[in-house]
Amino acid sequence: MITTHRHGDILELQLARPPVNALTPELLAALRTAVEAAPAEGARGIILSGGAKVFSAGMDVPHLMGLDTAALKAGWASLFSAAHAIAASPVPVVAAIGGHSPAGGCVLALCCDYRVMARGPFRIGLNEVQVGLVAPDAIQHLMRRVVGVYRAERLLVAGELVESEQALAFGLVDELTDAEHVVQRALVWLQQLLELPNPAMLATRSLARADLVGALASFHEDDLDGFLTEWNSPHTQAALQALVARLGK
């Protein structure tokens, strides 16, 4: 479910679960393993890429709805584990977002050092509210640190997905380019970063990202109990069933 591509000393990890890279516990575990293994394999930087029109559609809701309570909790915990692996990576990680990136896809992108997104009618954001869910504070922290407290409040409370130009204006992504060039632009940014004196750059990066790593490290599986109560509530289940019906079409 993860395809690797070598670009010299930069490793591209491509989500490869068609058609929309919906996130399952298995895919997230594979991503975590690949991110954690990359530096030991000689990677000085990582590019996280996805599909041509969808970076990742977020968590695989139909799959999750078929799980029992314990497996459901473990499934959501796997998102936090993968996110923490990206945030805590000792080498820089760039998201090459070639299309839509809602919910869990946005979470993974927000954990990266830099985000290059395809220009066009592609949407990104945390839309949990729209299906009756509250994004945990660790996830809300990811949004606050890149767009600011007030802008994050507006986006999170509305569960808003914004198109690429607006995402750039808000600072949710760092750069736009044509869809076919997102990996190349991510590669260029990483190569320029890696030309800097490496020990100083990496030490500065570690200090600058300590809040991000700390927010995700402070999350524990038991913190999901309230989230899962919301998940199982009648109004959220109705919204999720409607979502699954739309996906089926």
PAZAPA-4460 file (N, C-alpha, C; in steps of 0.05 Angstrom, whole numbers, plus 32768, in hexadecimal, padded with zeros to 4 digits):
% residues 249
    n_x    n_y    n_z   ca_x   ca_y   ca_z    c_x    c_y    c_z   seq   type   mol
   8010   7FE8   8000   8000   8000   8000   8011   8019   8000     1      M     A
   802B   8016   8002   803E   802D   8000   8051   8026   7FE9     2      I     A
   8053   8037   7FD5   8066   8034   7FC0   807D   8047   7FC4     3      T     A
   8095   803E   7FC2   80AD   804F   7FC7   80BB   8056   7FAD     4      T     A
   80C4   806F   7FAC   80D3   8078   7F95   80EC   8087   7FA0     5      H     A
   8103   8080   7F95   811C   808D   7F9D   8122   80A5   7F8C     6      R     A
   8129   80BB   7F98   8133   80D3   7F8A   814D   80DA   7F97     7      H     A
   8162   80CB   7F91   817B   80CF   7F9F   8179   80C8   7FBC     8      G     A
   8180   80DB   7FCD   817E   80D7   7FEA   8163   80E0   7FF5     9      D     A
   814F   80E4   7FE4   8134   80EA   7FEC   8122   80D3   7FE5    10      I     A
   8111   80CA   7FF8   8100   80B3   7FF3   80E3   80BD   7FF1    11      L     A
   80D5   80B6   7FDC   80B9   80BC   7FD8   80A9   80A4   7FE2    12      E     A
   8096   80A9   7FF4   8083   8094   7FFD   8068   809B   7FF2    13      L     A
   805E   808B   7FDF   8045   8091   7FD2   802F   807F   7FDD    14      Q     A
   801A   808B   7FE7   8003   807C   7FEF   7FF7   806E   7FD7    15      L     A
   7FF3   8053   7FD9   7FEB   8044   7FC1   7FD4   8031   7FC8    16      A     A
   7FBE   803D   7FCF   7FA5   802D   7FD4   7F8F   8039   7FC4    17      R     A
   7F8D   8032   7FAA   7F79   803E   7F99   7F5D   8036   7FA2    18      P     A
   7F48   8046   7F9B   7F4A   805D   7F89   7F51   8077   7F96    19      P     A
   7F4D   807A   7FB0   7F51   8094   7FBD   7F63   8094   7FD5    20      V     A
   7F73   807F   7FD8   7F85   807D   7FEF   7F77   8081   800A    21      N     A
   7F5F   8075   800C   7F51   8076   8026   7F62   8067   803B    22      A     A
   7F64   8073   8052   7F77   806A   8066   7F6B   8053   8077    23      L     A
   7F78   803D   8078   7F71   8027   8089   7F87   8023   809E    24      T     A
   7F82   8015   80B4   7F97   800F   80C7   7FB0   8003   80BA    25      P     A
   7FAC   7FF1   80A7   7FC2   7FE4   8099   7FD3   7FF7   8089    26      E     A
   7FC6   8009   807B   7FD4   801D   806B   7FE3   8030   807E    27      L     A
   7FD7   8039   8093   7FE4   804B   80A5   7FFB   803E   80B4    28      L     A
   7FF9   8024   80BA   800F   8016   80C7   8026   8014   80B3    29      A     A
   8020   800F   809A   8035   800D   8085   8043   8028   8081    30      A     A
   8033   803D   8082   803E   8058   807F   8051   805F   8097    31      L     A
   8047   8059   80AF   8058   805E   80C6   8073   804F   80C4    32      R     A
   8071   8036   80BD   808A   8025   80BB   809D   8031   80A6    33      T     A
   8091   8039   808F   80A2   8044   8079   80AF   805E   8081    34      A     A
   80A0   8070   808F   80AB   8089   8097   80C2   8085   80AC    35      V     A
   80BD   8073   80BF   80D1   806F   80D4   80EA   8061   80C9    36      E     A
   80E6   8051   80B4   80FD   8042   80A9   810E   8052   8096    37      A     A
   8102   8067   808A   810F   8076   8075   812B   8081   807C    38      A     A
   812F   808E   8093   8149   8099   8099   815F   8083   809B    39      P     A
   8158   806C   80A6   816B   8056   80A9   8172   804B   808D    40      A     A
   8161   804F   807A   8166   8046   805E   8175   805B   804E    41      E     A
   817E   8070   805B   818E   8085   804E   817F   809D   8044    42      G     A
   8165   809F   804A   8155   80B6   8040   815C   80CE   8051    43      A     A
   8163   80E4   8044   8167   80FE   8052   814E   810F   8051    44      R     A
   813A   8106   8042   8120   8114   8041   810C   8101   8036    45      G     A
   80F2   8107   803B   80DC   80F6   8033   80C7   8107   8024    46      I     A
   80BD   80FD   800F   80A5   8108   8001   808E   80F5   8006    47      I     A
   8077   80FF   8010   805F   80EF   8013   804C   80F8   7FFD    48      L     A
   8046   80E5   7FEB   8034   80EB   7FD4   801C   80D8   7FD4    49      S     A
   8009   80DE   7FC3   7FF1   80CD   7FC1   7FE9   80C9   7FA4    50      G     A
   7FCF   80CA   7F9F   7FC5   80C5   7F85   7FC5   80DF   7F74    51      G     A
   7FBD   80DB   7F5A   7FBE   80F1   7F47   7FA8   8106   7F4D    52      A     A
   7F91   80FD   7F57   7F7B   8110   7F5C   7F73   8111   7F79    53      K     A
   7F7C   80FD   7F89   7F77   80FC   7FA5   7F90   80F4   7FB4    54      V     A
   7F9A   8106   7FC4   7FB2   8100   7FD5   7FAA   80E9   7FE8    55      F     A
   7F95   80EE   7FF8   7F88   80D9   8008   7F6D   80E4   8010    56      S     A
   7F59   80D2   800E   7F3D   80DA   8014   7F38   80D8   8032    57      A     A
   7F4D   80D3   8042   7F49   80D1   805F   7F43   80B4   8067    58      G     A
   7F3A   80B1   8080   7F35   8096   808A   7F1F   8088   807A    59      M     A
   7F23   806E   8077   7F10   805D   8068   7EF7   8058   8079    60      D     A
   7EE4   806A   8076   7ECC   8069   8087   7EBD   804E   8084    61      V     A
   7EB7   8045   806C   7EA9   802B   806A   7EB8   8015   8078    62      P     A
   7ED3   8014   8076   7EE2   8000   8084   7EDF   8003   80A2    63      H     A
   7EE2   801B   80AC   7EE0   801F   80C9   7EC5   8018   80D4    64      L     A
   7EB0   801C   80C4   7E95   8016   80CE   7E90   7FF9   80D1    65      M     A
   7EA2   7FE8   80C6   7E9F   7FCB   80C8   7EAF   7FC0   80DF    66      G     A
   7EBD   7FD1   80EF   7ECE   7FC7   8104   7EC0   7FC6   811F    67      L     A
   7EC9   7FB4   8130   7EBF   7FB5   814B   7ECC   7FCB   815B    68      D     A
   7EC4   7FCF   8174   7ECD   7FE6   8183   7EEB   7FE7   8186    69      T     A
   7EF7   7FD0   818E   7F14   7FD0   8192   7F23   7FD5   8178    70      A     A
   7F1A   7FC9   8162   7F28   7FCD   8149   7F24   7FEA   813F    71      A     A
   7F0D   7FF5   8144   7F08   8011   813C   7F1A   8024   814B    72      L     A
   7F1D   801F   8164   7F2F   8030   8174   7F4C   802E   816B    73      K     A
   7F54   8015   8165   7F6F   8011   815B   7F73   801E   8140    74      A     A
   7F5E   801D   8130   7F5F   8028   8115   7F63   8046   8116    75      G     A
   7F55   8054   8127   7F58   8071   8129   7F74   8077   8136    76      W     A
   7F7C   8067   8149   7F96   806B   8155   7FAD   8069   8140    77      A     A
   7FA9   8058   812C   7FBD   8055   8117   7FC2   806F   8108    78      S     A
   7FAD   8080   8106   7FB0   8099   80F8   7FC3   80AB   8108    79      L     A
   7FC0   80AB   8123   7FD1   80BB   8134   7FEE   80B1   8134    80      F     A
   7FF1   8097   8132   800C   808B   8132   801A   8093   8118    81      S     A
   800C   8091   8102   8019   8099   80E8   801F   80B7   80E8    82      A     A
   800C   80C7   80F2   8010   80E4   80F3   8029   80EB   8105    83      A     A
   802B   80DD   811B   8042   80E2   812D   805C   80DA   8120    84      H     A
   805C   80C4   8111   8074   80BC   8103   807E   80D1   80EF    85      A     A
   806B   80DD   80E1   8072   80F2   80CE   807C   810B   80DC    86      I     A
   806E   8113   80F1   8075   812B   8100   8090   8128   810D    87      A     A
   8096   8110   8117   80AF   810B   8126   80C6   8101   8115    88      A     A
   80C1   80FF   80FB   80D6   80F6   80E9   80F0   8106   80ED    89      S     A
   8107   80FA   80F0   8120   8109   80F3   8129   8116   80D9    90      P     A
   811C   8110   80C3   8122   811D   80A9   8109   812B   809F    91      V     A
   810D   8140   808F   80F6   8150   8086   80E3   813F   8074    92      P     A
   80C9   8145   8076   80B4   8137   8067   80A4   814C   8058    93      V     A
   80A0   8149   803E   8090   815B   802E   8078   814C   8023    94      V     A
   8060   8158   8025   8048   814D   801A   8045   8157   7FFD    95      A     A
   8043   8144   7FEA   803D   814B   7FCE   8020   8144   7FC9    96      A     A
   800F   8158   7FCB   7FF2   8154   7FCB   7FE7   8158   7FAF    97      I     A
   7FE3   8142   7FA1   7FDB   8143   7F85   7FBD   8145   7F81    98      G     A
   7FAD   8149   7F96   7F90   814B   7F93   7F83   8150   7FAE    99      G     A
   7F6B   8146   7FB1   7F5C   814B   7FCA   7F6A   813E   7FE2   100      H     A
   7F66   814C   7FF9   7F73   8142   8011   7F62   8149   802A   101      S     A
   7F4B   813C   802C   7F3A   8142   8043   7F41   8131   805C   102      P     A
   7F39   813B   8073   7F39   812B   808C   7F54   811F   8091   103      A     A
   7F55   8104   8092   7F6E   80F6   8099   7F85   80FD   8085   104      G     A
   7F7E   8101   806C   7F92   8109   8059   7F9F   8124   8060   105      G     A
   7F8E   8136   8069   7F97   8151   8072   7FA8   814E   808B   106      C     A
   7FA1   813C   809E   7FB0   8137   80B6   7FCD   812F   80AF   107      V     A
   7FD0   811C   809D   7FEB   8113   8095   7FFB   812A   8088   108      L     A
   7FEE   813A   8077   7FFB   8150   806A   8004   8165   807E   109      A     A
   7FF3   816A   8092   7FFA   817E   80A7   8012   8177   80B8   110      L     A
   8018   815D   80B9   802F   8154   80C9   8049   8157   80B9   111      C     A
   8047   815D   80A0   805F   8160   808F   806C   817C   8093   112      C     A
   8085   817E   808B   8093   8198   808D   8089   81AD   8079   113      D     A
   807F   81A3   8062   8079   81B5   804C   8063   81A7   803B   114      Y     A
   8051   81B7   8030   803B   81AB   8020   803A   81B8   8004   115      R     A
   803E   81A8   7FF0   803A   81B0   7FD4   8020   81A4   7FCA   116      V     A
   800D   81B5   7FC1   7FF3   81AB   7FB8   7FEE   81B2   7F9B   117      M     A
   7FDF   81A1   7F8E   7FD7   81A5   7F72   7FC4   81BD   7F70   118      A     A
   7FC9   81CE   7F5D   7FB8   81E4   7F58   7F9F   81DA   7F4A   119      R     A
   7F88   81E5   7F53   7F6F   81DC   7F46   7F58   81D8   7F5A   120      G     A
   7F43   81CC   7F52   7F2B   81C9   7F64   7F2E   81B2   7F78   121      P     A
   7F45   81B1   7F85   7F4A   819C   7F98   7F47   81A7   7FB4   122      F     A
   7F3C   8197   7FC6   7F35   81A1   7FE1   7F45   8193   7FF7   123      R     A
   7F4A   81A2   800C   7F59   8198   8022   7F4D   81A4   803C   124      I     A
   7F4F   8195   8052   7F45   819F   806B   7F3C   8189   807E   125      G     A
   7F33   8191   8095   7F2A   817E   80AA   7F0B   8182   80AC   126      L     A
   7EFD   816F   80A0   7EDF   8172   809D   7ED0   8160   80B1   127      N     A
   7EDC   8159   80C7   7ED0   8146   80DA   7EB4   8150   80E3   128      E     A
   7EB2   816A   80E8   7E98   8174   80F3   7E81   816D   80E0   129      V     A
   7E87   816C   80C6   7E71   8167   80B3   7E65   814B   80B6   130      Q     A
   7E73   8139   80C3   7E67   811F   80C8   7E63   811A   80E6   131      V     A
   7E62   8130   80F5   7E5B   812E   8112   7E72   8127   8124   132      G     A
   7E8B   812A   811C   7EA2   8123   812C   7EB1   813C   8135   133      L     A
   7EBF   813A   814B   7ED0   814F   8155   7EED   8146   8152   134      V     A
   7EFC   8155   8143   7F19   814F   8140   7F26   8152   815B   135      A     A
   7F35   813E   8164   7F43   8140   817E   7F56   8158   817E   136      P     A
   7F5C   8162   8196   7F6D   817A   8198   7F88   8177   818A   137      D     A
   7F94   815F   818C   7FAE   815B   817F   7FAC   8160   8161   138      A     A
   7F95   8159   8155   7F91   815E   8138   7F8C   817C   8133   139      I     A
   7F7B   8188   8145   7F76   81A4   8142   7F90   81B5   8144   140      Q     A
   7FA2   81AB   8155   7FBC   81B9   8158   7FCB   81BA   813D   141      H     A
   7FC9   81A5   812E   7FD7   81A5   8114   7FCD   81BC   8102   142      L     A
   7FB2   81C0   8102   7FA7   81D5   80F2   7FAE   81F1   80FD   143      M     A
   7FAD   81F4   8118   7FB3   820E   8124   7FCF   8217   811E   144      R     A
   7FE2   8204   811E   7FFE   820C   811B   8005   8215   80FE   145      R     A
   7FF5   820E   80EB   7FFB   8216   80CF   7FEA   822E   80C5   146      V     A
   7FD1   8231   80D0   7FC0   8247   80C5   7FBA   825B   80DB   147      V     A
   7FC2   8256   80F4   7FBC   8269   8109   7FA3   8261   8118   148      G     A
   7FA1   826B   8130   7F8B   8263   8142   7F6F   8269   8138   149      V     A
   7F6B   8283   8130   7F50   828B   8128   7F48   827D   810D   150      Y     A
   7F5A   827D   80FA   7F53   8270   80E0   7F4E   8253   80E4   151      R     A
   7F5D   8246   80F6   7F58   8229   80FB   7F3D   8225   8108   152      A     A
   7F36   8237   811A   7F1B   8235   8126   7F05   8236   8111   153      E     A
   7F07   8249   80FF   7EF2   824C   80EA   7EF1   8233   80D9   154      R     A
   7F08   8228   80D1   7F09   8211   80C0   7EFF   81F8   80CE   155      L     A
   7F08   81F4   80E7   7F01   81DC   80F6   7EE3   81DC   80FE   156      L     A
   7ED9   81F3   8107   7EBD   81F4   8110   7EAA   81EF   80F9   157      V     A
   7EB1   81F8   80E2   7EA1   81F4   80CA   7EA6   81DA   80BC   158      A     A
   7EBC   81CC   80C4   7EC4   81B4   80B5   7EC9   81BA   8098   159      G     A
   7ED5   81D1   8093   7ED7   81DB   8077   7EEE   81CF   8068   160      E     A
   7EE9   81C7   804F   7EFD   81BF   803C   7F01   81D6   8029   161      L     A
   7F1A   81DF   8025   7F20   81F6   8014   7F2F   81ED   7FFB   162      V     A
   7F2A   81FB   7FE5   7F39   81F5   7FCD   7F56   81FF   7FCE   163      E     A
   7F66   81F6   7FBC   7F83   81F9   7FBE   7F8B   8217   7FC0   164      S     A
   7F80   8229   7FB0   7F88   8245   7FB1   7F82   8251   7FCD   165      E     A
   7F6B   824A   7FD8   7F64   8254   7FF3   7F76   8247   8008   166      Q     A
   7F7C   822D   8004   7F8E   8220   8017   7FAA   822E   8017   167      A     A
   7FB3   8236   8000   7FCD   8245   7FFF   7FCA   8260   800D   168      L     A
   7FB4   826E   8008   7FB1   8288   8015   7FAF   8285   8033   169      A     A
   7FA4   8270   803D   7FA2   826C   805A   7FBC   8261   8066   170      F     A
   7FCE   8258   8056   7FE7   824C   8060   7FE4   822E   8066   171      G     A
   7FCD   8223   805E   7FC8   8206   8063   7FDB   81F5   8052   172      L     A
   7FE2   81FF   803A   7FF7   81F3   8029   800B   8209   8023   173      V     A
   8023   8201   801B   8039   8214   8017   803E   821C   7FFA   174      D     A
   8034   820C   7FE8   803B   8211   7FCB   8027   8202   7FBA   175      E     A
   8020   820F   7FA3   800F   8202   7F8F   801E   81FE   7F75   176      L     A
   8018   81E8   7F68   8024   81E4   7F4D   8011   81D2   7F3E   177      T     A
   8017   81CD   7F25   8007   81BA   7F15   8008   819F   7F21   178      D     A
   7FF2   8190   7F1E   7FEF   8176   7F2C   8006   8163   7F25   179      A     A
   800F   8164   7F0C   8024   8151   7F04   8040   8159   7F0E   180      E     A
   8042   8170   7F1B   805C   817A   7F25   805F   817A   7F43   181      H     A
   804B   8170   7F52   804C   8173   7F6F   8064   8165   7F7B   182      V     A
   806A   814D   7F71   8081   813E   7F7B   809B   814C   7F75   183      V     A
   809D   8157   7F5C   80B5   8165   7F54   80BA   817E   7F65   184      Q     A
   80A4   818D   7F6B   80A7   81A5   7F7B   80AE   819D   7F98   185      R     A
   80A3   8187   7FA2   80AA   817E   7FBD   80C8   8176   7FBD   186      A     A
   80D1   816A   7FA8   80ED   8162   7FA6   80FF   817A   7FA6   187      L     A
   80F8   818F   7F97   8108   81A7   7F95   810A   81B4   7FB1   188      V     A
   80F4   81B6   7FBF   80F4   81C3   7FD9   8106   81B3   7FEC   189      W     A
   8104   8199   7FEC   8114   8188   7FFE   8132   818B   7FF7   190      L     A
   8138   818A   7FDD   8154   818C   7FD5   8160   81A7   7FDE   191      Q     A
   8151   81BC   7FDC   815C   81D6   7FE5   8160   81D6   8003   192      Q     A
   814D   81CA   8012   8150   81C8   802F   8169   81B8   8037   193      L     A
   816D   81A2   8029   8183   8191   8030   819F   819C   8028   194      L     A
   819F   81B2   8019   81B8   81BF   8012   81C3   81D0   802A   195      E     A
   81B1   81D5   803D   81BA   81E4   8055   81CB   81D3   8067   196      L     A
   81DC   81E0   8078   81EB   81D0   808B   81D9   81BD   809B   197      P     A
   81DD   81A3   8097   81C9   8190   80A0   81C5   818F   80BE   198      N     A
   81DA   818E   80CF   81D5   818D   80EC   81C5   81A5   80F6   199      P     A
   81CC   81BD   80ED   81BE   81D5   80F6   81A1   81D4   80EC   200      A     A
   819D   81CD   80D3   8182   81CC   80C9   8170   81B9   80D8   201      M     A
   817B   81A1   80DD   816B   818C   80EA   8165   8193   8107   202      L     A
   8179   819F   8115   8175   81A6   8131   8160   81BD   8133   203      A     A
   8162   81D0   8121   814F   81E6   8121   8133   81DB   811B   204      T     A
   8131   81C9   8107   8117   81BD   8100   810B   81AE   8118   205      R     A
   811C   81A0   8127   8112   8191   813E   8106   81A4   8153   206      S     A
   8114   81BA   8158   8109   81CE   816B   80EF   81DA   8162   207      L     A
   80EE   81E1   8148   80D7   81EE   813D   80BE   81DC   813C   208      A     A
   80C2   81C2   813B   80AC   81AF   8138   80A5   81A2   8153   209      R     A
   80B1   81AA   8169   80AD   819D   8182   8090   819E   818B   210      A     A
   8082   81B4   8186   8066   81B6   818E   8055   81A1   817E   211      D     A
   805B   819E   8165   804C   818B   8154   8050   816E   815E   212      L     A
   8069   8167   8162   806F   814C   816C   8063   8148   8188   213      V     A
   8065   815C   8199   805A   815A   81B3   803C   8156   81B4   214      G     A
   802E   8165   81A2   8010   8162   81A1   8008   8146   819A   215      A     A
   8016   813A   8187   800F   811F   817E   8019   810A   8192   216      L     A
   8030   810F   819F   803A   80FC   81B2   8029   80FB   81CB   217      A     A
   801B   8111   81D1   800B   8112   81E9   7FF0   8103   81E6   218      S     A
   7FEA   80FB   81CD   7FD1   80ED   81C8   7FD4   80D0   81D0   219      F     A
   7FBF   80C5   81DD   7FBF   80A9   81E5   7FA5   809D   81DB   220      H     A
   7FA5   8083   81D7   7F8D   8075   81CD   7F74   807A   81DD   221      E     A
   7F78   807D   81F7   7F61   8082   8208   7F54   809D   8202   222      D     A
   7F63   80AF   81F5   7F58   80C9   81EE   7F43   80C6   81D8   223      D     A
   7F42   80AF   81CC   7F2E   80AA   81B6   7F13   80A3   81C1   224      L     A
   7F10   809E   81DB   7EF7   8095   81E6   7EE0   80A8   81E0   225      D     A
   7EE5   80C2   81E4   7ED0   80D6   81DE   7ECA   80D7   81C0   226      G     A
   7EDF   80D5   81B0   7EDC   80D6   8193   7ECB   80BF   818A   227      F     A
   7ECF   80A7   8196   7EC0   808F   818E   7EA3   8090   8198   228      L     A
   7E9F   809E   81AE   7E83   80A2   81B7   7E74   80B3   81A3   229      T     A
   7E81   80C8   8198   7E75   80D8   8183   7E71   80C7   816A   230      E     A
   7E84   80B7   8163   7E83   80A5   814C   7E6A   8094   814D   231      W     A
   7E64   8089   8164   7E4E   8076   8168   7E33   8084   816D   232      N     A
   7E33   809E   816F   7E1A   80AC   8174   7E07   80AA   815C   233      S     A
   7DED   80AA   8160   7DDA   80A7   814A   7DDE   80BC   8134   234      P     A
   7DE2   80D5   813B   7DE4   80EA   8126   7DFD   80E6   8116   235      H     A
   7E13   80DE   8123   7E2C   80DA   8114   7E2A   80C1   8102   236      T     A
   7E1E   80AC   810C   7E1B   8094   80FC   7E09   8099   80E4   237      Q     A
   7DF5   80AA   80E7   7DE4   80B1   80D0   7DF4   80C1   80BB   238      A     A
   7E05   80D3   80C5   7E15   80E3   80B3   7E2A   80D1   80A5   239      A     A
   7E35   80BE   80B3   7E49   80AB   80A7   7E3B   8099   8093   240      L     A
   7E23   8090   8099   7E15   807F   8086   7E0F   808E   806C   241      Q     A
   7E08   80A8   806F   7E03   80B8   8058   7E1C   80BC   8048   242      A     A
   7E33   80BF   8056   7E4D   80C1   8048   7E53   80A8   8039   243      L     A
   7E4F   8091   8045   7E55   8078   8038   7E43   8074   8020   244      V     A
   7E2A   807D   8022   7E17   807B   800B   7E21   808C   7FF4   245      A     A
   7E2B   80A4   7FFA   7E36   80B6   7FE5   7E4F   80AA   7FD9   246      R     A
   7E60   809E   7FE9   7E78   8091   7FDE   7E71   807A   7FCC   247      L     A
   7E5B   806C   7FD3   7E53   8055   7FC2   7E49   805D   7FA7   248      G     A
   7E42   8077   7FA4   7E39   8080   7F8A   7E50   808B   7F79   249      K     A
***
